[in-house]
Amino acid sequence: MANNMIQKKLFYTLIVALIVLCANIRISAQNIEQIYMKSGSVVEGYIAEQKPGKYITIQTTKATIVVNSDSLQNRITERIPSESLSKEWKEWAKLNNKFIDNSGSKQLELSTLEFSNIKYSKVFLLEKGSIIKFLDLTPNRYKFVWGDMFRTVKRKHPENLFSGVKEILVLNDNSKINGQIIEQLPGENLKIATDKGEVLSFKFSQIKQIITEKLSNKLDLWSQIQLLDRIQVKGEDSELEGFISSRTLSKELTIDFKDGNKRTIPLSKIISYEKIPNEKYIAVYDKVLKEDEVLLNNKPAYYVELEQMNQFLILGSIVSAQTVVGDTICVEANLKNPNVPITLVKAHVEKVILPNDKSKEEIPWPVITYQDLVQSQVLISREITPLGNVKVTFVVSEVGDYVLYIQGKEGYIVINVIEKNNNQ
């Protein structure tokens, strides 16, 4: 009886219940929410499972947990060498100056906390005493009592991300707000970052329906869903797996299936919700470019005119960019004809008379020829991006000048490559 009472006290007073399992699941940055609990705990991850009225389970990438120390039975502390730590722990310890110097070896002090029915392994203690606060950077699943969550915050989609989902709020007057929900106080209100750049807040009583759609019309829906939905319905043996595309508040939801079918289910018939990573999700990053806009390593490309002397095109003293041996060059362009020829050649040195040189003396100088543009091409990687841009990448492996020519463009992109010194 005494043990049962301790276990019940631990469950309800610690707020955090069992760590269900350690799952080494990589959570996309766009999935991550900050979830605030009434106990003071804050976890980052996604809500993996909900059983209304009972509990919620969160798959975490980072968790700051607040617990009552009354039922703490044992604490084991160890100093772990830097080279044995995960990347996340190394970065955190360095940023927060938490490394201990032990004869020139950097170590981080982590603890294992053992309670009557739960153990937290290798966490960093932030506060000690009647209340214990610790940090856990190991991917874990935490189960919380239903009702403990009071606020969720989700980061906005990066502007260059073109895969994912967006929300449409249908208000009671049937007006629609398009954007991304970035904050919720369950049962009270939510905030949405609109497509127009505004942040608007609404009470749930103002909202009739929440519709979720794919972010890009150029990509398949199922490659844009980061987390699939799995729900259990009363009276049905098998769970339903798909994508919840619509929620009519306090009434029903609609789930889409991969075979193209849909089903609307009353909320009163749903036993539990679960989120599972979608293996087919692809994070697609791209840029919105104006027509004929060309970028060289994310900056507007500068075109250089080459003067012709006999069969040679003579490079001048002005270049489009300078880089070092081994660097990767990326050229992105919004071209009317994405299939237009694009060639890259390496300039060679020939004896020529430079334009406007009154001495008329032949000197060694970097040049290319039209024949080079046809025959002596350097290998490039070329692709069409999801938004229809042309993307060309190549590695500059030798010192010298490289000339990129886009057919139909006036001028050339000239890149000067120098040796990499020890300080670079």
N, C-alpha and C positions, 0 to 999 in steps of 0.2 A: 504493500500500500504506500509506504514511504517513497519507494522508488518511482511509483506511478505519479505521485504528487510532484516530485522533483521534475519528472519529465514533462508534466503538464505545465508547471511553472516555467520551465525552460522554453517550451514551445511558445507560450503566450507572452512572456516578459522579455525574451530575447528578440522577439519579432522574427528573427531569421530562424528558420527551421533547418531541415536537413540539407546538406549539399548532396543532391541526388546523384551526380556523377561528374567526373572530370571529362569534358569532351573537347578534344583538340580541334574544334571547328573554327575555321577562319571566317570571321564575320566581316563582311564588306563594310568599309567606312560609312557608306550611305545607309546601312541598316541601323547603325548604332544610335541608341537613345540614352539620355541620362534620365534615370528613374529615381525619384526621390521618395523615401519612405518616412512615415511618421516618427519612427525611432531615431531618425537622424542619419540612417544609412543611405548611401548614394551609390547606385550601380550603373555601369555603362554596358550596354549590350542590347538585346532585344527580348521581348516577352515571348518565350517559347511555348508556354502552355498556360491556359486559364481554365479553371473549373469554378464557374460563378458561385459565389457564396462560400467557397472553401479555401482555395489557394491560387496563387500565380507562381509560375516558375520562370526565371530569367536566365538566359544564357549570357554570361558576362565575358567581357574582355578586361574589365577593371572594376573592382568593388571596394568601396570604403564602408566597412561594416561596424555598427555600434551594437555591443552586446552587454548584458548584465553579468558581472563577474561572480555572482552568488554561487553558481554551480560549476565554477572552474575547478577542475580536479588536478590538472597538471599543466606546466608550461616548460617546453624544451626549447632552449635558445642555442643557435649555432651560427658560427661565422662562416660564410660561404665565399670562397675566392671569386674574384671578378670573372675569371675565365670560365667558371662553372655556372654563371648566371645566364638567364635568358636575355635577349636583346632588350626587352621591355624593362627588366629590372636594372640592367646596366644604364640605360638612358635615364631612368627615373633617379637612380642613386647619384649619378653624375650631376643632373640638373638640380637636385635638392641637397647636394653636398652631404650625402649620407654614408659615403665610403669610410671605412676605418683603415688607417694605415698601420699594417702589422709588419714591421721590418722591411718596408718597401713594397709589400704585397697589399693590394687593395682588396678589402673584404666588406661584405654587407651582412649585418646581423639580422637574421630572420628567426621567427618563432613558430613553434607548433603548439596550438592551444587545444587541450583536451577537456571537453565537458562530459556530463553524464551520458549523453546520447549523440554527441557530435564532435568531430575533430576538424580543425582548420590547420592545414599544413603549410609551412613556410610562408608566413605572412609577416608584414612589417608592422610593429606596434607603434601607433601614433599617440595613443593616450593610455594610461594605466590608472587603476584605482577601482572604485565601485562600478564604474563604467569602463569598459575596454573598447577602444577604437583601433581598428587595424586596416591595413591596405593589402589587397590581394590582386596581383597582376597575372595570375595564372588563369587561363580560361576555365571556368567552372559553371555549374548550374546551381543557383540558389533558389530555394522555395520560400515564399513569404505567405503569411496569413492573408486571406482575402480581406480587403479593406485597408490594409496598411499603406498601399500606394496612394499618394495624393497628387503627384505631379510628374509629367513626362515632358522632356525637351528633346527635340530632334534637330540635328544640323541641316541646313539647307543643302540642296543639290549643288555641287560645283557648277559654275556657269558653262564649263566645257564638257560636262557629262551629258550625253544624249541618249542614255538608256536608263530605264527605271520606270517609276509610276508617279502619277500626280493625282490630286484630289479635286473634286468638284463639290462644293457645298450647295445644296438646294435648300433655300430658305423657305419659311412658311408662306411668303408671298410669291413663291415659285421663281424668284430671281436666283441667278447662279453666280458663284464666286469660284474662279479657277486659280489653282496654285498648289501649295504644299503645306500641309498641317505641320507646324513646328513646335507647338506646345499644347498640352491638354491638362486640365484639372478635371478628372473624370466626374461626370454628373453635373459639372458646373459650367465651365466654358472652355473654349479653345482659341488658338491663334493660327492664322493662315498667312503665309507669305504669298501674295498674289502674283500672277504673271505680269502685272503692271508695276511691280516693285514696291507695293504697299504691304504693310503688316496690319491685318484687321483682326479684331477679336469679336467673338459671338458667344452668347449663352447657348447652351444646348437646347433650351426651350425655344430658341429662334430657328433651329435647324430641323428641317423635315427629313433630309436624306443626305448621305455622304456617298458619292460615287468615286470609284478608283479606276483610272484608265492608264494605258501605256503612255509613256512620256513622248516617244517618237513614233510618228506614223510611218516612218521609213523602215522600222524594224519590227520583227515579229513580237507579238505580245509575250510569249512564253520565254523568250530570251531576255526580256526586260524585267521579269519578276524575280526579285532577289530572294524572297521568302514565300514559299507556298503555304496554303492553308489546309489544315486537316481538322475536320470537325466530327464529333460523335453525336448522333441523333438518337433520341429516345425511340426504342422499339426496333432499332436496326442493328444487326450484328457487325457489319463492316463499317469502317470509317469512310468519310467522303474526303477526297483529296482534290484540290483545285486552287482557285483564286477567288477570294471574296471581292466581287466587283461593285457591290452596292449594299448599303445598310440603311434601312428605313428605321429611324430611331424608335426604340421601345416597341418595335413591331416585328420586323423580319429582316432577313438578309438574302442576297442572291450570290450563289457560288457558280463560277464558270469552270467547265471541265475541258481537258485537253482535246476531247473529241468534238468540241464545238457546242455541246449542249450546255444548258443552264438549269439551275433549280433554285426556286425561292422557298425558304424554310422559315417558319415562325420562330422567333427567339426562344419562346417558351419550350420548344422541343429540343433545344440544343443542350447537351450535357457538358461538353468541353470543347475548347479551341486549342489548336496547336499550330506552331509555326515551324517549318522545316526548310533548311537551305535548298535552293534550287540549283542543281548541278549544271543546268543549261543556261544559267544567267551569264551574260557577257557585259562587262563594263565597257561602254563605248565612249571614248573621248574624241572630240573634234573641235573645230573652230568655225565660227560663222564669218566668212570673208565676203567682202564686196566683190562685184563682178570685176574681173581682171586684176584683183589684188593679189600680190605675191609677197610672201614672208620668207625671210632667210633667218633661221634660228630665232623665230618669233618676233623679228623686227622687219619693218618694211624693206623690201629688197631695193638696193641701189644699182641702177644700170650704168654701165660704162661703155662709151663709144670706142671702137677700135678703128684706127686709121689704116687704110689699105695702102701697101707699097708693093707693087708687082703682085706676086702670088701670096704675099704675106699680109696677115692682119696683125698689126703691131700693138702690143700692150703698152699702155701708158703708165705713168707714175701713180695714178689714182686707182684704187681697188674697191670692190664692194665690201669686203670684209677681210680680216686677218685672223688666222688661227694657227694652231700648232699641230705638229705631226701626231697622228693617232686620234684626232678629234673626229666626231661625227657631225656632218652637215645635214641640216633638214630644210628643205624648200617646200613650202605649201602654197598652192595657187588655186584660185577660182577662175577657171578658164572656160570660155564659151564652148570650146571643143576639148574635152578632157583627154582625148586620144591624140592630141597634137604631139609631134615628135619633140623630145627633149634629149639633148645630148650633152655629155660632159667630156672634155678633153684636157689633157695636161699640156701646158705650153712647153715648147722646146726652144733652145737658143740657136739663133742664126745670125750671121753677119748681115746687117742691114744699114741703110742710111736712114736715120731718124727724120721724120717730118720736121720741117723748119730748121734743120741743121745746115747752116750756111757752109760749113767746111766740107760737106758732102763725103765725109769719111765713113767707111763701113765699120761698125762696131758690133760686138756680140750683144744680142738683145732677145728677150722672150717674145715669141710669136706663135701664132697658129695659122693654119690654112683652111680654106673651105673643104679641102680634101680630108683634113683631120676631122672635121665635123661629121664627115660621112663615114670615114674608115677607122680612125684612131680613137675610139671611144673608151672611156673609163667606165668600169662596171658601176651601175647605180641600181638601187632598189626603188621600184615605182609601184604605187597603189592608188586606188580610188577610195577616199574616205566615205563614211556613211552619209555625209552631207554633200557628196559629189565633188569634193576638192581633190586635186592631184597632189600627192605627197611623194616627194623624191628624197631619198636619204643615201648618203655615201660616206665612206671613211677616207680621209686624206692621209695616205700612208707615206708620202715622200715630200721633201722640201721642194718648193717651187710654186708656180701659179697654175690654178685650175680655172677653166672657163666653162660656164654652163650656158647653154643656148636654148631658149624656148622659142620654137618656130612661131613667127608672127609678132614677136616682141621686138621693139627697137632697142638695140644695145645688148650687152652681155653682162652676166654676173661673173665677176672676176674675184677669185679667192686666193689670197697670198698665204702660203703655208711656210712657217718658220720652224726651226728646231725647238724642241721643248727643253728648257733649262731646268736645273734641279730645284729651283724655287717655284716652278709652276705646278 
